[in-house]
Amino acid sequence: MKRNLLSLAVAATCAFAGAAQAQISDGIVKIGVLNDMSGLYSDITGPGSLSAAKMAVEDYLKSSKSQLKVEVVGADHQNKPDVGSNVARQWYDTDKVDMIADVPTSSVGLAIAKISSDKGKLHVNSGSATADLSGKACNANTIHWAYDTWMLANGTGTAIVKSGGDTWFFLTADYAFGHALERDTEAVVLKNGGKVLGKVRTPFPTQDFSSFLLQAQASKAKIIGLANAGGDTTNSIKQAFEFGITKGGQNLAGMLVFLPDVHSLGLEKAQGLMLTETFYWDLNDQTRAFAKRFAAANGGKYPSMVQAGVYSSVIHYLKAVDAAKTDDGTKVAAKMKELPTDDVLFGKGSVRADGRKIHPAYLFQVKKPSESKGPYDYYKLVATIPANEAFRPMADGECPLVAKK
């Protein structure tokens, strides 16, 4: 297991004051970035998320003049719940990790949330999509940061149905994330008067989508909803383009499409896609400055929403550790909910009682090749969804932490 660990240390130059040091276990705040370092989600999370966590620690210690001593380690969960669970237990039990960040792949994220709760540690998730992390699977030691399936469905799904895309066929990745995204999007389609003509569950991951796309084509649905992510999304879009499905009049709805996906696809294949994200590098001067620094440290690659979420969440975590004067997971989680969020990437927001981080979301459309000024200039802003509308109402989530009226 140890050979899978990538480690880096970022430390403040000052020692703790005596009283504060006594409340920090082992005198070090240790953050573990757990994600897909080499597979189909590695461009969305991977080494870039580890880099984002390092940037966050450096920036927080510099700007706050905090005396915290912080270490960041990373590991590859290979998109497997058992592998991720084993890493988490080793980190918590042996390696004295205090908080696990990122964790794409919803089945892994749900497993890490349960382990963190059982052990009184903290999981701040930016990578998983399932809204169940702040719903029926919520706990006091898990905070869900960047996005979720409810947000994606309501942002992209509502816009498409209202613009005439009222019959759908779903290609759904056959694990927790895909099921949740299909469920939440189908609810939005039906609520807005649309119909679901069919759905098919695809193995995760999948290289060949031909048989599934042919079923979708035969359904004659106006919209083929892609309830998948990463390499599965790009493969299905590429193959749909090759089969002439979009030329035949059907449209694709990428329910979870990230900037690296569009970069991989190219604008010729991705143009016209509507998608919802909570971060884009070209929103304002602050996001552009962050993206420039991130790209310089990551081979020219611009940050995804998840990587931006890791940066933002680590900074808020460290603020809470300083404010609470402890790295106890349960106490820090409570402090993170108590402190308002106002960072350079996601704007003003808060962390609700159910652990859901609230901030604005944005509906984008992918540009035509002729509209782009260069690499990563890919999105046109269609609409801004206010923070209080972007995520599921807390009363509707079935989170056991939320008292029923």
SULVEN-V747346 format. One record per backbone hydrogen bond with DSSP energy under -0.5 kcal/mol. CO is the residue of the C=O (numbers start at 1). NH is the residue of the N-H. If there is no record, write none. Layout:
BEGIN
co: {CO;CO}
nh: {NH;NH}
END
This chain:
BEGIN
co: {1;2;5;6;8;10;17;18;19;20;20;21;23;23;24;25;28;29;29;30;30;31;31;32;32;33;33;34;35;35;35;39;40;41;44;45;45;46;46;47;48;49;50;51;52;53;54;55;56;57;58;59;60;61;68;68;69;70;71;72;73;74;75;75;77;80;81;82;83;84;85;86;87;88;89;90;90;91;98;99;99;100;101;101;102;102;102;103;105;105;106;107;108;109;110;111;112;113;114;115;116;117;120;120;122;123;123;124;124;125;129;130;131;132;132;135;139;141;143;143;144;148;149;150;151;152;152;153;153;155;156;157;158;159;160;161;164;166;167;168;168;169;170;170;171;172;173;175;176;177;178;179;180;181;182;183;184;185;186;187;188;189;190;195;195;198;200;202;207;209;210;211;212;213;214;215;216;216;217;222;223;223;224;224;225;225;226;226;226;227;229;229;230;231;232;233;234;235;236;237;238;239;240;241;244;245;246;251;252;253;253;258;258;259;260;261;262;266;266;267;270;273;275;277;280;284;285;286;287;288;289;290;291;292;293;294;294;295;295;298;304;305;306;307;308;309;310;311;312;313;314;315;316;317;318;319;320;321;321;328;329;330;331;332;333;334;335;341;343;346;347;349;350;350;352;355;355;356;358;361;362;362;363;363;364;365;366;368;368;369;374;376;378;380;380;383;384;385;386;386;387;393;394;399;401}
nh: {4;5;7;74;72;70;21;22;23;23;24;24;25;327;27;28;30;31;71;98;99;33;73;34;101;35;75;103;37;77;78;42;231;45;307;48;49;49;50;51;52;53;54;55;56;57;58;59;60;61;62;63;64;65;12;70;29;10;31;8;33;6;35;77;80;84;85;86;87;88;89;90;91;92;93;94;95;97;122;32;101;124;34;103;126;127;128;128;108;109;110;111;112;113;114;115;116;117;118;119;121;120;329;330;100;125;143;102;126;145;149;133;134;135;137;138;142;123;125;145;357;152;153;154;155;156;157;157;158;159;160;161;162;163;165;164;166;195;223;197;198;225;172;200;227;202;175;179;180;181;182;183;184;185;186;187;188;189;190;191;192;194;193;168;197;170;172;174;209;213;214;215;216;217;218;219;220;221;220;251;169;225;226;253;171;227;228;255;256;173;232;233;234;235;236;237;238;239;240;241;242;243;245;244;248;250;249;224;254;226;255;261;262;263;264;265;266;269;270;271;273;366;364;362;283;288;289;290;291;292;293;294;295;296;297;297;298;298;300;301;308;309;310;311;312;313;314;315;316;317;318;319;320;321;322;323;324;325;326;332;333;334;335;336;337;338;339;349;347;360;343;341;352;358;355;144;357;352;350;385;277;364;382;383;275;380;272;371;372;372;377;378;367;365;382;363;386;361;389;390;391;396;397;402;403}
END
